[in-house]
Amino acid sequence: MLKKILVSLLAAVILAVVGLGLLFRKEIQTLIAVKKVDDYGFYEMNFKADYGFDKFLETGVNNDQELVEYVSKQLLKGIPLAIDIPDLGCSTFNAINEKGDPIFGRNFDLGFSPSVLVRTAPETGYKSISMVNLEFLGYGENALDKISDRLFSLAAPYIPLDGVNEKGVAMGILLLHDAPTNQQTEKVDITSTTAIRLVLDKAANVDEAIELLKKYDMHDSAGVAYHYQITDASGKTVIVEYINNKMTILTPEDKYFGATNFYLTPGKKFNQGKGQDRYKKIMTTLKDKKGQLELADSMNLLKAVSTNKQEEDDATQWSGVYNNKKQTLDVAIGRQYNKIHHFSVE
Protein backbone atom coordinates (compact mmCIF):
# COMPACT_ATOMS: atom_id res chain seq x y z
CA MET A 1 0.00 0.00 0.00
CA LEU A 2 2.82 2.44 0.93
CA LYS A 3 4.60 1.62 -2.31
CA LYS A 4 1.44 2.35 -4.32
CA ILE A 5 0.97 5.69 -2.54
CA LEU A 6 4.58 6.70 -3.22
CA VAL A 7 4.27 5.71 -6.87
CA SER A 8 1.05 7.72 -7.17
CA LEU A 9 2.67 10.77 -5.56
CA LEU A 10 5.69 10.51 -7.84
CA ALA A 11 3.43 10.25 -10.88
CA ALA A 12 1.50 13.34 -9.73
CA VAL A 13 4.74 15.27 -9.30
CA ILE A 14 5.98 14.23 -12.73
CA LEU A 15 2.67 15.24 -14.32
CA ALA A 16 2.79 18.60 -12.53
CA VAL A 17 6.35 19.23 -13.73
CA VAL A 18 5.46 18.22 -17.29
CA GLY A 19 2.37 20.40 -17.14
CA LEU A 20 4.36 23.40 -15.98
CA GLY A 21 6.93 22.71 -18.69
CA LEU A 22 4.25 22.74 -21.35
CA LEU A 23 2.58 25.81 -19.86
CA PHE A 24 5.84 27.75 -19.80
CA ARG A 25 7.39 26.12 -22.88
CA LYS A 26 7.93 29.25 -24.96
CA GLU A 27 8.81 31.29 -21.87
CA ILE A 28 11.43 28.72 -20.86
CA GLN A 29 12.92 28.77 -24.37
CA THR A 30 13.11 32.56 -24.15
CA LEU A 31 14.87 32.55 -20.79
CA ILE A 32 17.35 29.80 -21.67
CA ALA A 33 18.42 31.62 -24.84
CA VAL A 34 19.26 34.97 -23.16
CA LYS A 35 22.85 35.95 -24.04
CA LYS A 36 25.23 38.32 -22.26
CA VAL A 37 26.59 40.76 -24.83
CA ASP A 38 28.73 43.06 -22.69
CA ASP A 39 30.21 42.74 -19.19
CA TYR A 40 28.86 46.19 -18.34
CA GLY A 41 25.52 44.43 -17.93
CA PHE A 42 24.00 44.19 -21.41
CA TYR A 43 22.02 41.20 -22.66
CA GLU A 44 20.10 40.02 -25.72
CA MET A 45 16.71 38.30 -25.54
CA ASN A 46 14.80 36.63 -28.37
CA PHE A 47 11.24 36.69 -27.05
CA LYS A 48 9.53 33.52 -28.27
CA ALA A 49 6.39 33.53 -26.11
CA ASP A 50 3.10 35.27 -26.83
CA TYR A 51 3.15 38.41 -24.68
CA GLY A 52 -0.54 39.03 -25.25
CA PHE A 53 -0.43 42.60 -26.52
CA ASP A 54 -3.57 42.35 -28.66
CA LYS A 55 -5.42 41.16 -25.58
CA PHE A 56 -3.88 44.02 -23.61
CA LEU A 57 -5.19 46.55 -26.14
CA GLU A 58 -8.77 45.34 -25.68
CA THR A 59 -9.00 46.87 -22.22
CA GLY A 60 -5.63 48.57 -21.57
CA VAL A 61 -4.45 49.87 -18.19
CA ASN A 62 -4.43 53.39 -16.76
CA ASN A 63 -1.59 53.14 -14.23
CA ASP A 64 1.61 51.27 -13.43
CA GLN A 65 -0.04 48.96 -10.90
CA GLU A 66 -2.62 47.76 -13.42
CA LEU A 67 0.19 47.16 -15.91
CA VAL A 68 2.08 45.09 -13.32
CA GLU A 69 -1.05 43.05 -12.61
CA TYR A 70 -1.70 42.40 -16.30
CA VAL A 71 1.89 41.40 -17.07
CA SER A 72 2.01 39.19 -13.97
CA LYS A 73 -1.14 37.35 -15.06
CA GLN A 74 -0.32 37.17 -18.78
CA LEU A 75 3.37 36.29 -18.71
CA LEU A 76 4.19 35.09 -15.19
CA LYS A 77 1.03 33.04 -14.61
CA GLY A 78 0.23 35.06 -11.49
CA ILE A 79 3.72 35.29 -9.96
CA PRO A 80 3.98 38.74 -8.26
CA LEU A 81 5.96 41.37 -10.16
CA ALA A 82 7.13 44.93 -9.48
CA ILE A 83 7.96 47.60 -12.09
CA ASP A 84 9.64 50.78 -10.84
CA ILE A 85 10.48 53.52 -13.33
CA PRO A 86 12.99 55.99 -11.79
CA ASP A 87 13.93 59.53 -12.80
CA LEU A 88 15.70 59.51 -16.16
CA GLY A 89 17.16 61.94 -18.67
CA CYS A 90 17.68 61.39 -22.41
CA SER A 91 18.52 62.91 -25.79
CA THR A 92 17.27 62.07 -29.29
CA PHE A 93 17.70 63.34 -32.84
CA ASN A 94 17.15 62.25 -36.42
CA ALA A 95 19.45 62.76 -39.40
CA ILE A 96 20.55 61.22 -42.70
CA ASN A 97 23.69 59.09 -43.00
CA GLU A 98 26.29 59.15 -45.77
CA LYS A 99 24.22 56.71 -47.88
CA GLY A 100 21.06 58.77 -47.55
CA ASP A 101 19.44 56.43 -45.01
CA PRO A 102 17.32 58.06 -42.30
CA ILE A 103 18.79 57.47 -38.84
CA PHE A 104 17.63 58.03 -35.26
CA GLY A 105 20.11 58.78 -32.47
CA ARG A 106 19.31 58.13 -28.82
CA ASN A 107 21.00 58.50 -25.41
CA PHE A 108 19.39 56.88 -22.38
CA ASP A 109 20.60 58.50 -19.14
CA LEU A 110 20.26 56.98 -15.67
CA GLY A 111 22.48 55.76 -12.86
CA PHE A 112 24.27 52.45 -13.49
CA SER A 113 21.77 49.82 -14.53
CA PRO A 114 21.79 46.70 -16.70
CA SER A 115 19.89 46.56 -19.99
CA VAL A 116 18.61 44.07 -22.53
CA LEU A 117 17.92 44.21 -26.25
CA VAL A 118 14.59 42.48 -26.85
CA ARG A 119 13.56 40.89 -30.13
CA THR A 120 9.82 40.43 -30.65
CA ALA A 121 7.87 38.90 -33.54
CA PRO A 122 4.13 39.00 -32.75
CA GLU A 123 1.83 37.00 -35.00
CA THR A 124 -0.41 40.04 -35.60
CA GLY A 125 2.22 42.79 -35.58
CA TYR A 126 5.60 43.85 -36.87
CA LYS A 127 8.89 42.39 -35.77
CA SER A 128 11.09 44.76 -33.80
CA ILE A 129 14.12 45.24 -31.61
CA SER A 130 13.92 47.46 -28.55
CA MET A 131 16.04 48.51 -25.59
CA VAL A 132 14.85 47.83 -22.04
CA ASN A 133 16.34 49.04 -18.77
CA LEU A 134 16.42 46.12 -16.34
CA GLU A 135 16.52 48.29 -13.22
CA PHE A 136 12.83 48.91 -13.85
CA LEU A 137 12.32 45.22 -12.98
CA GLY A 138 14.53 45.34 -9.89
CA TYR A 139 17.69 43.95 -11.49
CA GLY A 140 21.19 45.08 -10.51
CA GLU A 141 24.70 43.90 -11.32
CA ASN A 142 24.97 40.48 -13.07
CA ALA A 143 21.24 40.77 -13.72
CA LEU A 144 20.54 37.90 -16.12
CA ASP A 145 23.72 35.85 -15.76
CA LYS A 146 21.87 32.96 -14.14
CA ILE A 147 18.85 31.29 -15.71
CA SER A 148 17.27 31.12 -12.26
CA ASP A 149 17.31 34.93 -12.04
CA ARG A 150 15.69 35.62 -15.43
CA LEU A 151 11.99 35.03 -14.71
CA PHE A 152 10.95 38.66 -14.26
CA SER A 153 12.69 39.67 -17.49
CA LEU A 154 9.67 38.13 -19.26
CA ALA A 155 7.98 41.49 -18.62
CA ALA A 156 10.50 43.22 -20.92
CA PRO A 157 8.21 43.58 -24.00
CA TYR A 158 5.98 45.91 -21.96
CA ILE A 159 8.70 48.39 -20.94
CA PRO A 160 10.65 49.35 -24.09
CA LEU A 161 12.33 52.77 -24.01
CA ASP A 162 13.36 52.97 -27.66
CA GLY A 163 13.35 50.66 -30.65
CA VAL A 164 12.76 50.12 -34.37
CA ASN A 165 10.42 47.77 -36.22
CA GLU A 166 10.64 45.93 -39.54
CA LYS A 167 8.94 48.84 -41.34
CA GLY A 168 11.63 51.25 -40.15
CA VAL A 169 9.57 53.09 -37.53
CA ALA A 170 11.73 54.10 -34.56
CA MET A 171 10.61 55.74 -31.33
CA GLY A 172 12.18 56.96 -28.10
CA ILE A 173 10.82 58.30 -24.81
CA LEU A 174 12.20 61.30 -22.90
CA LEU A 175 11.27 62.50 -19.43
CA LEU A 176 9.69 65.88 -18.66
CA HIS A 177 9.64 67.20 -15.10
CA ASP A 178 5.93 67.90 -14.92
CA ALA A 179 2.67 66.42 -13.70
CA PRO A 180 1.87 63.20 -15.58
CA THR A 181 -0.48 63.11 -18.52
CA ASN A 182 -3.77 61.52 -17.45
CA GLN A 183 -6.30 61.60 -20.26
CA GLN A 184 -9.84 60.67 -19.25
CA THR A 185 -12.16 59.90 -22.16
CA GLU A 186 -13.95 56.76 -23.30
CA LYS A 187 -10.88 55.45 -25.13
CA VAL A 188 -8.82 52.42 -24.08
CA ASP A 189 -6.01 53.37 -21.69
CA ILE A 190 -2.27 52.92 -22.25
CA THR A 191 0.86 53.91 -20.33
CA SER A 192 4.14 55.46 -21.45
CA THR A 193 6.10 52.32 -22.31
CA THR A 194 3.10 50.47 -23.72
CA ALA A 195 2.68 53.39 -26.12
CA ILE A 196 6.10 52.52 -27.54
CA ARG A 197 5.13 48.85 -27.79
CA LEU A 198 1.94 49.93 -29.60
CA VAL A 199 3.90 51.88 -32.21
CA LEU A 200 6.58 49.23 -32.71
CA ASP A 201 4.02 46.44 -33.09
CA LYS A 202 1.41 48.24 -35.18
CA ALA A 203 2.75 51.31 -37.05
CA ALA A 204 4.28 51.23 -40.55
CA ASN A 205 5.17 54.94 -40.63
CA VAL A 206 5.01 58.14 -38.57
CA ASP A 207 1.47 59.01 -39.71
CA GLU A 208 0.16 55.61 -38.61
CA ALA A 209 1.97 56.00 -35.28
CA ILE A 210 0.23 59.31 -34.63
CA GLU A 211 -3.18 57.95 -35.55
CA LEU A 212 -2.64 54.96 -33.26
CA LEU A 213 -1.69 57.15 -30.31
CA LYS A 214 -4.77 59.30 -30.87
CA LYS A 215 -6.99 56.24 -30.40
CA TYR A 216 -5.89 55.73 -26.79
CA ASP A 217 -5.89 57.67 -23.54
CA MET A 218 -2.35 58.28 -22.34
CA HIS A 219 -1.43 57.78 -18.68
CA ASP A 220 2.18 58.61 -17.87
CA SER A 221 4.18 56.32 -15.60
CA ALA A 222 6.12 57.02 -12.40
CA GLY A 223 4.31 60.26 -11.55
CA VAL A 224 6.02 62.41 -14.19
CA ALA A 225 5.44 63.44 -17.81
CA TYR A 226 7.12 62.35 -21.04
CA HIS A 227 7.43 63.26 -24.68
CA TYR A 228 8.43 61.12 -27.65
CA GLN A 229 10.35 61.39 -30.90
CA ILE A 230 9.17 59.13 -33.73
CA THR A 231 10.93 58.63 -37.08
CA ASP A 232 10.37 56.38 -40.10
CA ALA A 233 12.05 54.99 -43.22
CA SER A 234 10.97 57.95 -45.35
CA GLY A 235 12.94 60.34 -43.14
CA LYS A 236 9.84 61.87 -41.58
CA THR A 237 10.01 62.75 -37.90
CA VAL A 238 7.74 64.25 -35.24
CA ILE A 239 7.85 64.93 -31.55
CA VAL A 240 4.70 64.07 -29.61
CA GLU A 241 3.91 66.01 -26.43
CA TYR A 242 0.86 66.18 -24.19
CA ILE A 243 0.01 69.69 -22.98
CA ASN A 244 -2.69 69.74 -20.30
CA ASN A 245 -3.74 66.26 -21.43
CA LYS A 246 -4.01 67.29 -25.08
CA MET A 247 -1.70 65.78 -27.69
CA THR A 248 0.45 68.15 -29.76
CA ILE A 249 2.48 67.11 -32.80
CA LEU A 250 5.68 69.01 -33.54
CA THR A 251 7.32 68.85 -36.96
CA PRO A 252 10.80 70.18 -37.80
CA GLU A 253 11.47 73.36 -39.73
CA ASP A 254 14.05 71.40 -41.69
CA LYS A 255 14.05 67.63 -42.05
CA TYR A 256 15.86 67.06 -38.76
CA PHE A 257 14.81 67.46 -35.17
CA GLY A 258 16.03 66.76 -31.66
CA ALA A 259 14.71 66.55 -28.11
CA THR A 260 15.98 66.41 -24.55
CA ASN A 261 14.05 66.96 -21.32
CA PHE A 262 12.08 70.18 -21.80
CA TYR A 263 8.88 71.09 -23.61
CA LEU A 264 9.14 72.20 -27.23
CA THR A 265 5.47 73.05 -27.85
CA PRO A 266 5.02 76.85 -28.17
CA GLY A 267 3.01 78.34 -25.34
CA LYS A 268 3.11 78.55 -21.56
CA LYS A 269 5.08 75.34 -21.09
CA PHE A 270 7.68 75.97 -23.77
CA ASN A 271 11.22 75.54 -22.43
CA GLN A 272 9.99 74.08 -19.11
CA GLY A 273 12.41 71.39 -17.98
CA LYS A 274 16.12 70.79 -18.45
CA GLY A 275 18.61 69.76 -21.13
CA GLN A 276 18.64 73.03 -23.08
CA ASP A 277 22.44 72.85 -23.38
CA ARG A 278 22.27 69.34 -24.86
CA TYR A 279 19.48 70.37 -27.21
CA LYS A 280 21.47 73.38 -28.45
CA LYS A 281 24.49 71.19 -29.15
CA ILE A 282 22.35 68.69 -31.05
CA MET A 283 20.58 71.27 -33.19
CA THR A 284 23.76 73.27 -33.85
CA THR A 285 25.55 70.13 -35.03
CA LEU A 286 22.64 69.09 -37.24
CA LYS A 287 22.48 72.56 -38.75
CA ASP A 288 26.24 72.70 -39.35
CA LYS A 289 26.15 69.24 -40.95
CA LYS A 290 22.94 70.02 -42.87
CA GLY A 291 21.31 67.05 -41.21
CA GLN A 292 23.85 64.55 -42.59
CA LEU A 293 25.82 62.42 -40.13
CA GLU A 294 27.91 59.31 -40.64
CA LEU A 295 27.77 56.66 -37.93
CA ALA A 296 30.96 58.00 -36.36
CA ASP A 297 29.55 61.54 -36.43
CA SER A 298 26.32 60.34 -34.80
CA MET A 299 28.19 58.53 -32.05
CA ASN A 300 30.42 61.56 -31.50
CA LEU A 301 27.34 63.74 -31.13
CA LEU A 302 25.76 61.30 -28.67
CA LYS A 303 29.03 61.23 -26.76
CA ALA A 304 29.13 65.04 -26.71
CA VAL A 305 25.66 65.21 -25.11
CA SER A 306 26.12 62.19 -22.85
CA THR A 307 26.48 62.47 -19.10
CA ASN A 308 28.91 60.76 -16.72
CA LYS A 309 27.72 61.70 -13.27
CA GLN A 310 27.27 58.37 -11.53
CA GLU A 311 27.11 60.04 -8.14
CA GLU A 312 24.07 61.98 -9.34
CA ASP A 313 22.38 58.93 -10.86
CA ASP A 314 22.61 60.61 -14.24
CA ALA A 315 25.05 58.70 -16.47
CA THR A 316 24.42 57.61 -20.06
CA GLN A 317 23.64 53.89 -20.05
CA TRP A 318 23.44 53.46 -23.79
CA SER A 319 23.94 55.50 -26.95
CA GLY A 320 22.19 54.04 -29.97
CA VAL A 321 21.95 54.89 -33.65
CA TYR A 322 19.00 53.28 -35.43
CA ASN A 323 18.99 52.97 -39.21
CA ASN A 324 15.34 53.33 -40.25
CA LYS A 325 15.90 52.02 -43.76
CA LYS A 326 17.90 48.93 -42.77
CA GLN A 327 16.12 48.45 -39.41
CA THR A 328 19.39 48.13 -37.51
CA LEU A 329 20.86 49.41 -34.25
CA ASP A 330 24.46 50.32 -33.46
CA VAL A 331 24.80 50.82 -29.73
CA ALA A 332 27.51 51.74 -27.24
CA ILE A 333 26.88 50.58 -23.68
CA GLY A 334 28.03 52.56 -20.64
CA ARG A 335 29.80 55.23 -22.73
CA GLN A 336 32.16 52.64 -24.25
CA TYR A 337 32.26 54.43 -27.59
CA ASN A 338 35.21 52.37 -28.79
CA LYS A 339 33.05 49.22 -28.63
CA ILE A 340 29.93 49.31 -30.80
CA HIS A 341 27.43 46.42 -30.82
CA HIS A 342 25.39 45.88 -33.98
CA PHE A 343 21.89 44.41 -34.19
CA SER A 344 19.26 43.98 -36.90
CA VAL A 345 15.53 43.31 -36.80
CA GLU A 346 16.15 40.50 -39.28
C-alpha positions in Angstrom: 0.0 0.0 0.0 2.8 2.4 0.9 4.6 1.6 -2.3 1.4 2.4 -4.3 1.0 5.7 -2.5 4.6 6.7 -3.2 4.3 5.7 -6.9 1.0 7.7 -7.2 2.7 10.8 -5.6 5.7 10.5 -7.8 3.4 10.2 -10.9 1.5 13.3 -9.7 4.7 15.3 -9.3 6.0 14.2 -12.7 2.7 15.2 -14.3 2.8 18.6 -12.5 6.3 19.2 -13.7 5.5 18.2 -17.3 2.4 20.4 -17.1 4.4 23.4 -16.0 6.9 22.7 -18.7 4.2 22.7 -21.4 2.6 25.8 -19.9 5.8 27.8 -19.8 7.4 26.1 -22.9 7.9 29.3 -25.0 8.8 31.3 -21.9 11.4 28.7 -20.9 12.9 28.8 -24.4 13.1 32.6 -24.2 14.9 32.6 -20.8 17.4 29.8 -21.7 18.4 31.6 -24.8 19.3 35.0 -23.2 22.9 36.0 -24.0 25.2 38.3 -22.3 26.6 40.8 -24.8 28.7 43.1 -22.7 30.2 42.7 -19.2 28.9 46.2 -18.3 25.5 44.4 -17.9 24.0 44.2 -21.4 22.0 41.2 -22.7 20.1 40.0 -25.7 16.7 38.3 -25.5 14.8 36.6 -28.4 11.2 36.7 -27.0 9.5 33.5 -28.3 6.4 33.5 -26.1 3.1 35.3 -26.8 3.2 38.4 -24.7 -0.5 39.0 -25.3 -0.4 42.6 -26.5 -3.6 42.4 -28.7 -5.4 41.2 -25.6 -3.9 44.0 -23.6 -5.2 46.5 -26.1 -8.8 45.3 -25.7 -9.0 46.9 -22.2 -5.6 48.6 -21.6 -4.5 49.9 -18.2 -4.4 53.4 -16.8 -1.6 53.1 -14.2 1.6 51.3 -13.4 0.0 49.0 -10.9 -2.6 47.8 -13.4 0.2 47.2 -15.9 2.1 45.1 -13.3 -1.0 43.0 -12.6 -1.7 42.4 -16.3 1.9 41.4 -17.1 2.0 39.2 -14.0 -1.1 37.4 -15.1 -0.3 37.2 -18.8 3.4 36.3 -18.7 4.2 35.1 -15.2 1.0 33.0 -14.6 0.2 35.1 -11.5 3.7 35.3 -10.0 4.0 38.7 -8.3 6.0 41.4 -10.2 7.1 44.9 -9.5 8.0 47.6 -12.1 9.6 50.8 -10.8 10.5 53.5 -13.3 13.0 56.0 -11.8 13.9 59.5 -12.8 15.7 59.5 -16.2 17.2 61.9 -18.7 17.7 61.4 -22.4 18.5 62.9 -25.8 17.3 62.1 -29.3 17.7 63.3 -32.8 17.2 62.2 -36.4 19.4 62.8 -39.4 20.5 61.2 -42.7 23.7 59.1 -43.0 26.3 59.2 -45.8 24.2 56.7 -47.9 21.1 58.8 -47.6 19.4 56.4 -45.0 17.3 58.1 -42.3 18.8 57.5 -38.8 17.6 58.0 -35.3 20.1 58.8 -32.5 19.3 58.1 -28.8 21.0 58.5 -25.4 19.4 56.9 -22.4 20.6 58.5 -19.1 20.3 57.0 -15.7 22.5 55.8 -12.9 24.3 52.4 -13.5 21.8 49.8 -14.5 21.8 46.7 -16.7 19.9 46.6 -20.0 18.6 44.1 -22.5 17.9 44.2 -26.3 14.6 42.5 -26.9 13.6 40.9 -30.1 9.8 40.4 -30.6 7.9 38.9 -33.5 4.1 39.0 -32.7 1.8 37.0 -35.0 -0.4 40.0 -35.6 2.2 42.8 -35.6 5.6 43.8 -36.9 8.9 42.4 -35.8 11.1 44.8 -33.8 14.1 45.2 -31.6 13.9 47.5 -28.6 16.0 48.5 -25.6 14.8 47.8 -22.0 16.3 49.0 -18.8 16.4 46.1 -16.3 16.5 48.3 -13.2 12.8 48.9 -13.9 12.3 45.2 -13.0 14.5 45.3 -9.9 17.7 44.0 -11.5 21.2 45.1 -10.5 24.7 43.9 -11.3 25.0 40.5 -13.1 21.2 40.8 -13.7 20.5 37.9 -16.1 23.7 35.9 -15.8 21.9 33.0 -14.1 18.8 31.3 -15.7 17.3 31.1 -12.3 17.3 34.9 -12.0 15.7 35.6 -15.4 12.0 35.0 -14.7 11.0 38.7 -14.3 12.7 39.7 -17.5 9.7 38.1 -19.3 8.0 41.5 -18.6 10.5 43.2 -20.9 8.2 43.6 -24.0 6.0 45.9 -22.0 8.7 48.4 -20.9 10.7 49.4 -24.1 12.3 52.8 -24.0 13.4 53.0 -27.7 13.4 50.7 -30.7 12.8 50.1 -34.4 10.4 47.8 -36.2 10.6 45.9 -39.5 8.9 48.8 -41.3 11.6 51.3 -40.1 9.6 53.1 -37.5 11.7 54.1 -34.6 10.6 55.7 -31.3 12.2 57.0 -28.1 10.8 58.3 -24.8 12.2 61.3 -22.9 11.3 62.5 -19.4 9.7 65.9 -18.7 9.6 67.2 -15.1 5.9 67.9 -14.9 2.7 66.4 -13.7 1.9 63.2 -15.6 -0.5 63.1 -18.5 -3.8 61.5 -17.4 -6.3 61.6 -20.3 -9.8 60.7 -19.3 -12.2 59.9 -22.2 -13.9 56.8 -23.3 -10.9 55.4 -25.1 -8.8 52.4 -24.1 -6.0 53.4 -21.7 -2.3 52.9 -22.2 0.9 53.9 -20.3 4.1 55.5 -21.5 6.1 52.3 -22.3 3.1 50.5 -23.7 2.7 53.4 -26.1 6.1 52.5 -27.5 5.1 48.8 -27.8 1.9 49.9 -29.6 3.9 51.9 -32.2 6.6 49.2 -32.7 4.0 46.4 -33.1 1.4 48.2 -35.2 2.7 51.3 -37.0 4.3 51.2 -40.6 5.2 54.9 -40.6 5.0 58.1 -38.6 1.5 59.0 -39.7 0.2 55.6 -38.6 2.0 56.0 -35.3 0.2 59.3 -34.6 -3.2 57.9 -35.6 -2.6 55.0 -33.3 -1.7 57.2 -30.3 -4.8 59.3 -30.9 -7.0 56.2 -30.4 -5.9 55.7 -26.8 -5.9 57.7 -23.5 -2.3 58.3 -22.3 -1.4 57.8 -18.7 2.2 58.6 -17.9 4.2 56.3 -15.6 6.1 57.0 -12.4 4.3 60.3 -11.5 6.0 62.4 -14.2 5.4 63.4 -17.8 7.1 62.3 -21.0 7.4 63.3 -24.7 8.4 61.1 -27.6 10.4 61.4 -30.9 9.2 59.1 -33.7 10.9 58.6 -37.1 10.4 56.4 -40.1 12.0 55.0 -43.2 11.0 58.0 -45.4 12.9 60.3 -43.1 9.8 61.9 -41.6 10.0 62.8 -37.9 7.7 64.2 -35.2 7.9 64.9 -31.5 4.7 64.1 -29.6 3.9 66.0 -26.4 0.9 66.2 -24.2 0.0 69.7 -23.0 -2.7 69.7 -20.3 -3.7 66.3 -21.4 -4.0 67.3 -25.1 -1.7 65.8 -27.7 0.5 68.2 -29.8 2.5 67.1 -32.8 5.7 69.0 -33.5 7.3 68.8 -37.0 10.8 70.2 -37.8 11.5 73.4 -39.7 14.0 71.4 -41.7 14.1 67.6 -42.1 15.9 67.1 -38.8 14.8 67.5 -35.2 16.0 66.8 -31.7 14.7 66.5 -28.1 16.0 66.4 -24.5 14.0 67.0 -21.3 12.1 70.2 -21.8 8.9 71.1 -23.6 9.1 72.2 -27.2 5.5 73.0 -27.9 5.0 76.8 -28.2 3.0 78.3 -25.3 3.1 78.5 -21.6 5.1 75.3 -21.1 7.7 76.0 -23.8 11.2 75.5 -22.4 10.0 74.1 -19.1 12.4 71.4 -18.0 16.1 70.8 -18.5 18.6 69.8 -21.1 18.6 73.0 -23.1 22.4 72.8 -23.4 22.3 69.3 -24.9 19.5 70.4 -27.2 21.5 73.4 -28.4 24.5 71.2 -29.2 22.3 68.7 -31.1 20.6 71.3 -33.2 23.8 73.3 -33.9 25.6 70.1 -35.0 22.6 69.1 -37.2 22.5 72.6 -38.7 26.2 72.7 -39.4 26.2 69.2 -41.0 22.9 70.0 -42.9 21.3 67.0 -41.2 23.8 64.5 -42.6 25.8 62.4 -40.1 27.9 59.3 -40.6 27.8 56.7 -37.9 31.0 58.0 -36.4 29.5 61.5 -36.4 26.3 60.3 -34.8 28.2 58.5 -32.0 30.4 61.6 -31.5 27.3 63.7 -31.1 25.8 61.3 -28.7 29.0 61.2 -26.8 29.1 65.0 -26.7 25.7 65.2 -25.1 26.1 62.2 -22.9 26.5 62.5 -19.1 28.9 60.8 -16.7 27.7 61.7 -13.3 27.3 58.4 -11.5 27.1 60.0 -8.1 24.1 62.0 -9.3 22.4 58.9 -10.9 22.6 60.6 -14.2 25.0 58.7 -16.5 24.4 57.6 -20.1 23.6 53.9 -20.0 23.4 53.5 -23.8 23.9 55.5 -26.9 22.2 54.0 -30.0 21.9 54.9 -33.6 19.0 53.3 -35.4 19.0 53.0 -39.2 15.3 53.3 -40.3 15.9 52.0 -43.8 17.9 48.9 -42.8 16.1 48.4 -39.4 19.4 48.1 -37.5 20.9 49.4 -34.2 24.5 50.3 -33.5 24.8 50.8 -29.7 27.5 51.7 -27.2 26.9 50.6 -23.7 28.0 52.6 -20.6 29.8 55.2 -22.7 32.2 52.6 -24.3 32.3 54.4 -27.6 35.2 52.4 -28.8 33.1 49.2 -28.6 29.9 49.3 -30.8 27.4 46.4 -30.8 25.4 45.9 -34.0 21.9 44.4 -34.2 19.3 44.0 -36.9 15.5 43.3 -36.8 16.1 40.5 -39.3 
